[in-house]
Each structure stands twice: as C-alpha cells, then as structure tokens.
Amino acid sequence: MSEPSPPGGVRLASPQGRWVLLTAVLGSGMAMLDSTVVNVALPRIGLDLNADLGVLQWTVTAYMLTLASLILLGGALGDRYGRRRVFVIGVVWFAAASLLCGLAPHAGVLIAARALQGIGGALLTPGSLALIQAVFHPDDRARAVGAWSGLGGVAAAIGPFIGGWLVDGPGWRWVFFLNVPLAAICVPVALRHVPETRERGAPGRGFDVAGAALGALALAGVTYALIAAPGRGAAPGVIVPAVAGLLLGVVFIRVERRRADPMLPPEIFTIRQFSAVNAVTVCVYAAFGGFFFLSVLQLQVVAGYSALQAGTALLPTTVLMLLLSARSGELGERIGPRIPLTVGPVLCAVGMLLMVRVGADASYPTEVLPALVVLGIGMVTLVAPLTSTVLASVDVDRAGLASGINNAAARAAGLIAVAALPLLAGMGPEAYRSADQFAATFRRAMPLCAGVLLAGALIAWLTVRGEAPRGAAPDAAEPGHPECAYHCGVSAPPLDPGEPRPPAGGPGLPGPDGVGEPDSGGTGEPGSGAADGPRNPS
C-alpha cells in the first residue's frame, strides 16, 4: 500500500519525496545501464553464440524496434491506468526480459528477449519522469527533475565501467542479469512509497493500438530487409519484407490521418519549426546510432581493446555532456537555435571523420581521444538546444506529445541506421570476425555518418528560425510555450520539463546508448506532459 500524496504534492525534502526520487532514478537507471553496456558486449556475444553481424544488429535493433514503436502508447497507458501501476509493470517486464536475455541458449532467444525488453522499456521509460512531474509539489519539480537528471547521468557514466568489467569478468550474460536486483529494489519501494496518479478525463480517450501495430510492423519489415540484404542480396526474402514494410508505412500514415485520436497527429507537422527540428533529429540520431554501434566494435575488433577499455574509451562524450549541457542550453536561449543546430552537427561530423584514423593498436591519447572530444563538444552544442526548440515549437498542452514524437523519431532513426549502415558500407555477415575487413568497412562507414550529420546541419541552417522568443513560439497555436535548458541524454532526445525548468547548471542525461535511454509534464506521451529521455543508441 503506497503512502497517500499530501495536498499539493509531495515535497522533495520529505522522506516520501526521497523515496519517490529513488524509484524514478532506479527505473530509468535500469534502462540507462542496459543501453550503455549492451554495445560493449556485442563482440563477446557474437563469439559466444557463434553469431554473424546480422545477429549483433538484431541484438540492438530488436530492442529499439519495440521501444520506438510503443513508447507513445506506453505513456498513454500510464495516463489512463495509473502512472505508478504502468511504471511498475514496465520494471517487472523489463527485468523478466533481461533475465531471459541472460539465459538465452542461442541467438534467436536473445533477439526475441530483446524485443520483449523493448516493450518493458516503452512502459518504464516515460513513466520514470512522469512520476516526478505528477507526484511532486510544483515548487519542487524543477529540483526533483534536476536531481533525477544528474543521478541518471551518473548511471550513464558508470555504465561502460560496469559493462566492460562484467563482460571481461563473469561474462556478457551478467550485463542483463544486473537488471534483476535493481528491479527487486525498485518495485517494493514504488509500491510502498509512490502514490498513484492518472490523468483526469483520461478514460475518455482511446488507444491507437492499430497505429502502434502498423508502425511496428512497418519498421520491422524495413529493418529485416536491410539486415538480411548483405548476406542474401536481392532475394525474395529481402524484397518482400522491404516492400511490405513500405506499404505498411503508407497504411500507417493513412490510418493516422483518419483516426480521431491518433498516436501521431499529422497536423502537428504543419508547424514548420517542429517539422524542421524533427528532420534535424532524424539526421543527428541516425548518425549517432550508427557511430556508437560500430565504434565499440572497431575498438575491440581492430584496435585490440578489451571490453572494459572500449567502454571507458567513449567516456569523454558522457563527461562533456554532464558538465556543459546546461550552459549550452543557456547559450541557445541567448542566440537562438539555428547556429547551435548547425554548428553542432558539423563538429560531430568532424569527430566521426577523425575516428577513421583509429586502426590496429591505436593510441588512445593521440588517435581515439581527439575524435571523441570533438564529437562530445558537438553533442553538447546541439542536444540541449534541440530539446528546447522542439518543446518551444508547440503550445504547452502539446509539449508532452511533441516530446514523445521527437523521442520516437530519434529512436527510429537510430534503429534504421544500425540496420542500414553495415549494408551501405559493404560489411558482410562475417566482417566483424576479421580485423582487416572490419577496419576497411569502418573507414567507409564513418564518412557516411558524417554526411548524414552535414545534411542535418544544412536542414537546420535553411529551415530553423534564428531566434526563439523566451516562452513563445510563433508557429504554435497558443502563447506560453515551455522552455528547457537541459536534455535527457543522447539516444533519445527531449523531456518536457513541465512547469518549472531545472536550475541552471543542472546536468542532462548523456549517453552513448546509444547516446539515451535517454530519454515531461505528465507522462511524456499523448495527453500528458512527459516523454522519455533518450539514452544511448543501443
């Protein structure tokens, strides 16, 4: 039985407030740790299960597929049936699927379990921030979000250490087993100390189950074709899923246009600023997804790094995000989003091109570190302004929906990138087993990622407005738009801060899970005001 919520909301300084914060941090931390450590484990998973590159791709994309497709629906379920209830179900589901991942006897079971894990993530991720927004007193929400963000950043920072240590020590399966004890702590605390909340009037809204299913099937068809193509060419088993995925995508758009309460309202894309920033988001997070998937493999397969060394090698990007994201958000407020959203992708592109120098026995200080520092500075420059611009482009009542759409777009972009980049770079199914072969294809892949980033920079320069008035967005339907000077990670972008803003200087959630798990004023999905904050392209 949970403690009742006091009138006006729970105060952060109270014992119950600290328990609520712990619950939210543990829940989001599970997804964050999972996203930051799975990429590190991929080479060892491949060797242990005798799997080809396609299996490694599916190990990442199966999770991203269900998460990206269902995250909006997950937030809506929390609105209607209770945010704590759906959050707890998500935590239990995520932990059970993690256990199945760790016990997987072969690749097929691991991929299926990863897809199930994504479903749990779609219930859990929007709920963690929604609990804070819905439970805490309005005067304490900003500080609670700031604390949640900072502690989540710590989880992202220690993830590579823990993941690398587990992979090199007891084995890659413990990367997944780690989620079970975290859930065992989180669930009882949530049931005992977190009051239940739900959106008023939510029972009157329907669920766009058809839209979610069509979106998932469309992404699945295209993803399957892209991953299967290197080994099977233009075989019917590749062409048919590709065409089916594209046709289902068309059907999805038609259904969303005709439905009274769509998961993805088409009219929101008539807001020019919103559409422009989402186009930039797709480019940026596609490049991030491809980069973080391949760079960890490059460091282990080609440069000879251990799992621990490869995981910690990427730490500079996380540290820079933690230290400088708030200042970047403040700069974006002063000069407008156009310049940061143009310069940031260009810097990231330069960092990825510098990674081409990383080869056999690469020196970390002279070859790896400079590339990651430039990449991290670019990420710092663009992620916080990207988040705040998305939220400021719509009216307050739609901020949660806008945040959720942007988050789903980021995850879908990373999903497609992980599926398509090996094909475009000419990586065969066995490429990661040969250092020379993988190095050659990696050198072709990095310019592709850089090109996508430069396309995002060009879109930003040509389409994003140079100035964004504080708290207002000319394209939006109503005045009084939220602003956000922080972000929640890199692998899925924005979080609606609700009413108050986190204090200046509060860290955002970094990530190389791809970049966030990630990763809101209510639940982060339709009809609420919270969204999942990205985590990493994992």
Sequence and secondary structure as in RCSB ss.txt:
>XXXX:A:sequence
MSEPSPPGGVRLASPQGRWVLLTAVLGSGMAMLDSTVVNVALPRIGLDLNADLGVLQWTVTAYMLTLASLILLGG
ALGDRYGRRRVFVIGVVWFAAASLLCGLAPHAGVLIAARALQGIGGALLTPGSLALIQAVFHPDDRARAVGAWSG
LGGVAAAIGPFIGGWLVDGPGWRWVFFLNVPLAAICVPVALRHVPETRERGAPGRGFDVAGAALGALALAGVTYA
LIAAPGRGAAPGVIVPAVAGLLLGVVFIRVERRRADPMLPPEIFTIRQFSAVNAVTVCVYAAFGGFFFLSVLQLQ
VVAGYSALQAGTALLPTTVLMLLLSARSGELGERIGPRIPLTVGPVLCAVGMLLMVRVGADASYPTEVLPALVVL
GIGMVTLVAPLTSTVLASVDVDRAGLASGINNAAARAAGLIAVAALPLLAGMGPEAYRSADQFAATFRRAMPLCA
GVLLAGALIAWLTVRGEAPRGAAPDAAEPGHPECAYHCGVSAPPLDPGEPRPPAGGPGLPGPDGVGEPDSGGTGE
PGSGAADGPRNPS
>XXXX:A:secstr
      TT B TTSHHHHHHHHHHHHHHHHHHHHHHHHHHHHHHHHHHTT  HHHHHHHHHHHHHHHHHHHHHHH
HHHHHH HHHHHHHHHHHHHHHHHHHHH SSHHHHHHHHHHHHHHHHHHHHHHHHHHHHHB GGGHHHHHHHHHH
HHHHHHHHHHHHHHHHHHTT THHHHHTHHHHHHHHHHHHHHH      TTGGGS   HHHHHHHHHHHHHHHHH
HHHHHHH S HHHHHHHHHHHHHHHHHHHHHHH SS SS GGGGGSHHHHHHHHHHHHHHHHHHHHHHHHHHIII
IIS   HHHHHHHTHHHHHHHHHHHHHHHHHHHHH SHHHHHHHHHHHHHHHHHGGG  TT  IIIIIHHHHHHH
HHHHHHHHHHHHHHHHHTS GGGHHHHHHHHHHHHHHHHHHHHHHHHHHHT  TTGGG HHHHHHHHHHHHHHHH
HHHHHHHHHHHHHS S   TT  TTSSSS     S    SSS      SS   TT       SS       SSSS
TTSS         
